[in-house]
């Protein structure tokens, strides 16, 4: 299992911890942010492949911000894939 710790930028949450095993997301935990939304996103991601999560979440915006917590998850996963 690989653990990703990603410091977010431009959103309310401060950090995202993601566990990945065999190309699938095992767990997601947000530090800060809107509790209900981040818990919902985290639960929906469990069992999803890294590629599917990136495809579904990349580019989502929060209000007038150029990013969102889901978009930050996509950025963290893309960074993980490119290392």
C-alpha positions in Angstrom: 0.0 0.0 0.0 1.2 3.5 -0.9 0.3 6.6 1.1 0.0 10.0 -0.5 0.1 13.1 1.7 -0.8 16.2 -0.4 -0.8 19.8 0.9 -3.8 21.5 -0.9 -3.7 24.9 -2.5 -6.6 27.4 -2.9 -9.3 25.4 -0.9 -10.6 25.3 2.6 -9.0 21.9 3.4 -5.3 22.0 4.3 -4.2 18.5 3.5 -5.4 15.2 1.9 -4.1 11.8 2.8 -4.8 9.0 0.3 -4.0 5.3 0.5 -3.6 3.4 -2.8 -3.2 -0.3 -3.3 -2.9 -2.1 -6.6 -4.1 1.0 -8.5 -7.2 1.5 -6.4 -8.0 4.0 -3.7 -8.3 2.4 -0.3 -9.0 5.5 1.8 -9.1 9.3 1.6 -8.9 11.7 4.6 -9.2 15.5 4.4 -7.8 17.8 7.0 -10.1 20.7 7.2 -12.7 21.7 4.6 -16.5 21.3 4.6 -16.9 18.1 6.7 -20.0 16.7 5.0 -18.7 17.3 1.5 -15.2 16.0 2.1 -16.5 12.9 3.9 -18.9 12.2 1.0 -16.2 12.6 -1.6 -13.8 10.4 0.5 -16.4 7.6 0.8 -17.3 7.7 -2.9 -13.6 7.4 -3.9 -12.9 4.2 -2.0 -12.6 1.3 -4.5 -12.2 3.6 -7.5 -9.1 3.3 -9.6 -6.7 6.2 -9.6 -7.3 6.9 -13.3 -11.1 6.9 -12.9 -10.9 9.3 -9.9 -8.7 11.7 -11.9 -11.1 11.6 -14.9 -14.1 12.3 -12.7 -12.7 14.9 -10.4 -10.3 17.0 -12.5 -11.4 20.5 -13.2 -14.3 20.7 -10.7 -14.5 24.2 -9.3 -15.8 25.5 -6.0 -17.8 28.7 -6.6 -15.5 31.3 -8.1 -12.3 29.5 -7.1 -10.3 27.9 -9.9 -10.1 24.6 -8.0 -12.0 22.5 -5.4 -11.3 19.8 -2.9 -12.2 17.1 -5.5 -10.0 18.8 -8.0 -7.2 18.8 -5.4 -7.6 15.0 -5.0 -7.2 14.7 -8.8 -4.0 16.9 -8.6 -2.6 14.7 -5.8 -3.3 11.5 -7.8 -1.7 12.9 -10.9 1.4 13.9 -9.0 1.4 10.4 -7.5 1.2 8.8 -11.0 3.9 11.0 -12.4 6.6 10.3 -9.8 
